Amino acid sequence: MPRQVKDRAQIVHLNAQSWYVEKIAQHFHCHVQTVRQTLYSWRDQGLGGLWETPHPGAQRRWSEADLDYLESCLRKEQRTYNKAC
């Protein structure tokens, strides 16, 4: 389970334990609005509100031509290729 989902579940739990939003934000070193947004998501969507939503836009995908090109490069040169950041 991703750390953010665990943190959101803990935020909901602390709120149920009568912690104030400001105290929860201080505990998690985040903004008060982040805590409020988590609680609203929990209220409106239930358990599903704790998970990340898909980001807009098309997902990047490797085409067959891209993979063929990379394989040909690897055959020509005997060096290691890493993802550039």
OpenMM code with the backbone's topology and positions (N, CA, C; nanometers):
from openmm import Vec3, app, unit

residues = "MET PRO ARG GLN VAL LYS ASP ARG ALA GLN ILE VAL HIS LEU ASN ALA GLN SER TRP TYR VAL GLU LYS ILE ALA GLN HIS PHE HIS CYS HIS VAL GLN THR VAL ARG GLN THR LEU TYR SER TRP ARG ASP GLN GLY LEU GLY GLY LEU TRP GLU THR PRO HIS PRO GLY ALA GLN ARG ARG TRP SER GLU ALA ASP LEU ASP TYR LEU GLU SER CYS LEU ARG LYS GLU GLN ARG THR TYR ASN LYS ALA CYS".split()
positions = [
    Vec3(0.0852, -0.1174, 0.0000),
    Vec3(0.0000, 0.0000, 0.0000),
    Vec3(0.0900, 0.1241, 0.0000),
    Vec3(0.0626, 0.2206, -0.0861),
    Vec3(0.1446, 0.3421, -0.0908),
    Vec3(0.1396, 0.4203, 0.0407),
    Vec3(0.2512, 0.4882, 0.0693),
    Vec3(0.2635, 0.5649, 0.1927),
    Vec3(0.1558, 0.6716, 0.2042),
    Vec3(0.1232, 0.7380, 0.0930),
    Vec3(0.0225, 0.8446, 0.0971),
    Vec3(-0.1143, 0.7910, 0.1377),
    Vec3(-0.1465, 0.6711, 0.0940),
    Vec3(-0.2750, 0.6123, 0.1302),
    Vec3(-0.2767, 0.5813, 0.2802),
    Vec3(-0.1649, 0.5309, 0.3314),
    Vec3(-0.1555, 0.5038, 0.4752),
    Vec3(-0.1692, 0.6331, 0.5557),
    Vec3(-0.1024, 0.7389, 0.5080),
    Vec3(-0.1116, 0.8677, 0.5769),
    Vec3(-0.2548, 0.9204, 0.5759),
    Vec3(-0.3230, 0.9068, 0.4634),
    Vec3(-0.4614, 0.9534, 0.4555),
    Vec3(-0.5515, 0.8748, 0.5499),
    Vec3(-0.5294, 0.7443, 0.5585),
    Vec3(-0.6078, 0.6624, 0.6514),
    Vec3(-0.5806, 0.7055, 0.7956),
    Vec3(-0.4556, 0.7375, 0.8251),
    Vec3(-0.4209, 0.7842, 0.9599),
    Vec3(-0.4846, 0.9198, 0.9887),
    Vec3(-0.4921, 1.0059, 0.8881),
    Vec3(-0.5572, 1.1364, 0.9047),
    Vec3(-0.7038, 1.1167, 0.9417),
    Vec3(-0.7718, 1.0267, 0.8705),
    Vec3(-0.9127, 0.9989, 0.9002),
    Vec3(-0.9258, 0.9425, 1.0416),
    Vec3(-0.8353, 0.8533, 1.0793),
    Vec3(-0.8395, 0.7926, 1.2122),
    Vec3(-0.8196, 0.8979, 1.3220),
    Vec3(-0.7216, 0.9851, 1.3032),
    Vec3(-0.6971, 1.0886, 1.4044),
    Vec3(-0.8140, 1.1856, 1.4145),
    Vec3(-0.8773, 1.2155, 1.3012),
    Vec3(-0.9943, 1.3009, 1.3047),
    Vec3(-1.1079, 1.2339, 1.3810),
    Vec3(-1.1216, 1.1036, 1.3642),
    Vec3(-1.2252, 1.0288, 1.4377),
    Vec3(-1.1943, 1.0245, 1.5873),
    Vec3(-1.0658, 1.0415, 1.6212),
    Vec3(-1.0244, 1.0461, 1.7615),
    Vec3(-1.0335, 1.1881, 1.8185),
    Vec3(-1.1023, 1.2765, 1.7472),
    Vec3(-1.1292, 1.4154, 1.7883),
    Vec3(-1.0072, 1.5067, 1.7824),
    Vec3(-0.9074, 1.4734, 1.7000),
    Vec3(-0.7966, 1.5657, 1.6790),
    Vec3(-0.8456, 1.6787, 1.5891),
    Vec3(-0.8000, 1.7997, 1.6172),
    Vec3(-0.8324, 1.9136, 1.5324),
    Vec3(-0.7520, 1.9064, 1.4034),
    Vec3(-0.8076, 1.9642, 1.2984),
    Vec3(-0.7428, 1.9631, 1.1674),
    Vec3(-0.6037, 2.0254, 1.1754),
    Vec3(-0.5899, 2.1335, 1.2482),
    Vec3(-0.4610, 2.2013, 1.2603),
    Vec3(-0.3570, 2.1108, 1.3268),
    Vec3(-0.3989, 2.0373, 1.4280),
    Vec3(-0.3068, 1.9477, 1.4986),
    Vec3(-0.2655, 1.8315, 1.4076),
    Vec3(-0.3574, 1.7795, 1.3277),
    Vec3(-0.3256, 1.6716, 1.2340),
    Vec3(-0.2266, 1.7215, 1.1291),
    Vec3(-0.2505, 1.8420, 1.0767),
    Vec3(-0.1592, 1.8998, 0.9773),
    Vec3(-0.0195, 1.9168, 1.0352),
    Vec3(-0.0118, 1.9608, 1.1576),
    Vec3(0.1182, 1.9779, 1.2232),
    Vec3(0.1855, 1.8419, 1.2418),
    Vec3(0.1096, 1.7409, 1.2792),
    Vec3(0.1632, 1.6067, 1.3015),
    Vec3(0.2216, 1.5481, 1.1722),
    Vec3(0.1548, 1.5721, 1.0579),
    Vec3(0.1998, 1.5182, 0.9300),
    Vec3(0.2872, 1.6155, 0.8512),
    Vec3(0.3138, 1.7324, 0.9058),
    Vec3(0.3956, 1.8351, 0.8394),
    Vec3(0.3379, 1.8675, 0.7018),
    Vec3(0.2083, 1.8925, 0.6997),
    Vec3(0.1426, 1.9276, 0.5739),
    Vec3(0.0513, 2.0477, 0.5978),
    Vec3(-0.0083, 2.0963, 0.4925),
    Vec3(-0.0959, 2.2121, 0.4999),
    Vec3(-0.2336, 2.1701, 0.5533),
    Vec3(-0.2994, 2.2612, 0.6203),
    Vec3(-0.4323, 2.2357, 0.6766),
    Vec3(-0.5305, 2.1967, 0.5659),
    Vec3(-0.5193, 2.2605, 0.4495),
    Vec3(-0.6097, 2.2307, 0.3382),
    Vec3(-0.5922, 2.0870, 0.2896),
    Vec3(-0.4713, 2.0336, 0.2997),
    Vec3(-0.4470, 1.8947, 0.2602),
    Vec3(-0.5252, 1.7995, 0.3494),
    Vec3(-0.5264, 1.8281, 0.4782),
    Vec3(-0.6015, 1.7452, 0.5729),
    Vec3(-0.7512, 1.7574, 0.5440),
    Vec3(-0.7977, 1.8781, 0.5218),
    Vec3(-0.9400, 1.8981, 0.4935),
    Vec3(-0.9809, 1.8256, 0.3651),
    Vec3(-0.8968, 1.8345, 0.2622),
    Vec3(-0.9275, 1.7677, 0.1357),
    Vec3(-0.9351, 1.6164, 0.1551),
    Vec3(-0.8466, 1.5612, 0.2370),
    Vec3(-0.8499, 1.4176, 0.2673),
    Vec3(-0.9796, 1.3804, 0.3373),
    Vec3(-1.0216, 1.4613, 0.4314),
    Vec3(-1.1453, 1.4331, 0.5045),
    Vec3(-1.2684, 1.4468, 0.4140),
    Vec3(-1.2668, 1.5444, 0.3236),
    Vec3(-1.3778, 1.5592, 0.2299),
    Vec3(-1.3844, 1.4392, 0.1350),
    Vec3(-1.2677, 1.3949, 0.0884),
    Vec3(-1.2642, 1.2781, -0.0002),
    Vec3(-1.3171, 1.1547, 0.0705),
    Vec3(-1.2802, 1.1400, 0.1969),
    Vec3(-1.3286, 1.0268, 0.2765),
    Vec3(-1.4811, 1.0341, 0.2925),
    Vec3(-1.5305, 1.1534, 0.3218),
    Vec3(-1.6739, 1.1716, 0.3411),
    Vec3(-1.7521, 1.1434, 0.2131),
    Vec3(-1.7008, 1.1935, 0.1006),
    Vec3(-1.7740, 1.1843, -0.0252),
    Vec3(-1.7572, 1.0497, -0.0973),
    Vec3(-1.6378, 0.9888, -0.0866),
    Vec3(-1.6089, 0.8704, -0.1656),
    Vec3(-1.5818, 0.7452, -0.0832),
    Vec3(-1.5733, 0.7595, 0.0460),
    Vec3(-1.5436, 0.6444, 0.1304),
    Vec3(-1.3995, 0.5997, 0.1143),
    Vec3(-1.3781, 0.4703, 0.1239),
    Vec3(-1.2439, 0.4142, 0.1171),
    Vec3(-1.1731, 0.4491, -0.0134),
    Vec3(-1.2460, 0.4539, -0.1223),
    Vec3(-1.1868, 0.4893, -0.2512),
    Vec3(-1.1309, 0.6301, -0.2550),
    Vec3(-1.1785, 0.7174, -0.1673),
    Vec3(-1.1297, 0.8547, -0.1628),
    Vec3(-0.9890, 0.8677, -0.1084),
    Vec3(-0.9370, 0.7618, -0.0481),
    Vec3(-0.8018, 0.7665, 0.0064),
    Vec3(-0.6960, 0.7366, -0.0989),
    Vec3(-0.7362, 0.6757, -0.2104),
    Vec3(-0.6420, 0.6368, -0.3146),
    Vec3(-0.6207, 0.7503, -0.4127),
    Vec3(-0.5077, 0.7476, -0.4837),
    Vec3(-0.4768, 0.8472, -0.5859),
    Vec3(-0.5763, 0.8361, -0.7008),
    Vec3(-0.6148, 0.9488, -0.7549),
    Vec3(-0.7004, 0.9483, -0.8728),
    Vec3(-0.6114, 0.9498, -0.9967),
    Vec3(-0.6581, 0.8950, -1.1070),
    Vec3(-0.5785, 0.8988, -1.2304),
    Vec3(-0.5541, 1.0431, -1.2735),
    Vec3(-0.4353, 1.0692, -1.3216),
    Vec3(-0.4014, 1.2037, -1.3672),
    Vec3(-0.4510, 1.2226, -1.5103),
    Vec3(-0.4938, 1.3450, -1.5438),
    Vec3(-0.5465, 1.3679, -1.6782),
    Vec3(-0.4382, 1.3559, -1.7847),
    Vec3(-0.4810, 1.3306, -1.9052),
    Vec3(-0.3881, 1.3205, -2.0171),
    Vec3(-0.3589, 1.1773, -2.0538),
    Vec3(-0.3045, 1.1619, -2.1711),
    Vec3(-0.2723, 1.0283, -2.2207),
    Vec3(-0.1485, 0.9744, -2.1505),
    Vec3(-0.1510, 0.8468, -2.1211),
    Vec3(-0.0366, 0.7821, -2.0606),
    Vec3(0.0676, 0.7547, -2.1697),
    Vec3(0.1943, 0.7708, -2.1346),
    Vec3(0.2995, 0.7441, -2.2308),
    Vec3(0.3134, 0.5932, -2.2501),
    Vec3(0.3282, 0.5542, -2.3742),
    Vec3(0.3428, 0.4129, -2.4061),
    Vec3(0.4559, 0.3967, -2.5073),
    Vec3(0.5276, 0.2857, -2.4936),
    Vec3(0.6319, 0.2537, -2.5898),
    Vec3(0.5660, 0.1883, -2.7096),
    Vec3(0.6014, 0.2353, -2.8278),
    Vec3(0.5514, 0.1706, -2.9489),
    Vec3(0.6483, 0.0592, -2.9890),
    Vec3(0.6047, -0.0265, -3.0766),
    Vec3(0.6892, -0.1367, -3.1239),
    Vec3(0.8123, -0.0811, -3.1951),
    Vec3(0.7961, 0.0284, -3.2675),
    Vec3(0.9090, 0.0899, -3.3381),
    Vec3(1.0135, 0.1423, -3.2395),
    Vec3(0.9691, 0.1985, -3.1280),
    Vec3(1.0619, 0.2471, -3.0259),
    Vec3(1.1451, 0.1320, -2.9694),
    Vec3(1.0800, 0.0211, -2.9398),
    Vec3(1.1507, -0.0940, -2.8838),
    Vec3(1.2477, -0.1537, -2.9855),
    Vec3(1.2072, -0.1595, -3.1122),
    Vec3(1.2963, -0.2102, -3.2170),
    Vec3(1.4202, -0.1224, -3.2298),
    Vec3(1.4013, 0.0095, -3.2239),
    Vec3(1.5136, 0.1015, -3.2330),
    Vec3(1.6094, 0.0817, -3.1159),
    Vec3(1.5570, 0.0709, -2.9964),
    Vec3(1.6433, 0.0506, -2.8796),
    Vec3(1.7200, -0.0809, -2.8885),
    Vec3(1.6545, -0.1859, -2.9337),
    Vec3(1.7226, -0.3145, -2.9487),
    Vec3(1.8354, -0.3055, -3.0510),
    Vec3(1.8116, -0.2329, -3.1602),
    Vec3(1.9176, -0.2195, -3.2610),
    Vec3(2.0352, -0.1387, -3.2063),
    Vec3(2.0074, -0.0367, -3.1262),
    Vec3(2.1152, 0.0409, -3.0643),
    Vec3(2.1966, -0.0453, -2.9690),
    Vec3(2.1290, -0.1298, -2.8942),
    Vec3(2.1983, -0.2164, -2.7995),
    Vec3(2.2847, -0.3203, -2.8711),
    Vec3(2.2411, -0.3647, -2.9865),
    Vec3(2.3207, -0.4612, -3.0622),
    Vec3(2.4469, -0.3964, -3.1191),
    Vec3(2.4367, -0.2678, -3.1582),
    Vec3(2.5510, -0.1985, -3.2179),
    Vec3(2.6562, -0.1618, -3.1141),
    Vec3(2.6137, -0.1151, -2.9984),
    Vec3(2.7061, -0.0696, -2.8942),
    Vec3(2.6950, -0.1579, -2.7724),
    Vec3(2.8073, -0.1912, -2.7156),
    Vec3(2.8103, -0.2719, -2.5948),
    Vec3(2.8278, -0.1789, -2.4733),
    Vec3(2.7320, -0.0952, -2.4518),
    Vec3(2.7369, -0.0072, -2.3355),
    Vec3(2.6025, -0.0103, -2.2674),
    Vec3(2.5982, 0.0418, -2.1456),
    Vec3(2.4757, 0.0412, -2.0672),
    Vec3(2.3992, 0.1707, -2.0915),
    Vec3(2.2685, 0.1568, -2.1140),
    Vec3(2.1823, 0.2730, -2.1318),
    Vec3(2.0948, 0.2853, -2.0080),
    Vec3(2.0871, 0.4058, -1.9535),
    Vec3(2.0021, 0.4349, -1.8386),
    Vec3(1.9039, 0.5433, -1.8760),
    Vec3(1.7964, 0.5467, -1.8040),
    Vec3(1.6969, 0.6514, -1.8247),
    Vec3(1.7579, 0.7838, -1.7792),
    Vec3(1.7533, 0.8848, -1.8627),
    Vec3(1.8035, 1.0176, -1.8276),
    Vec3(1.6948, 1.0909, -1.7510),
    Vec3(1.7325, 1.1551, -1.6435),
    Vec3(1.6347, 1.2288, -1.5625),
    Vec3(1.6396, 1.3754, -1.5954),
] * unit.nanometer
topology = app.Topology()
chain = topology.addChain("A")
for resn in residues:
    res = topology.addResidue(resn, chain)
    for name in ("N", "CA", "C"):
        topology.addAtom(name, app.Element.getBySymbol(name[0]), res)
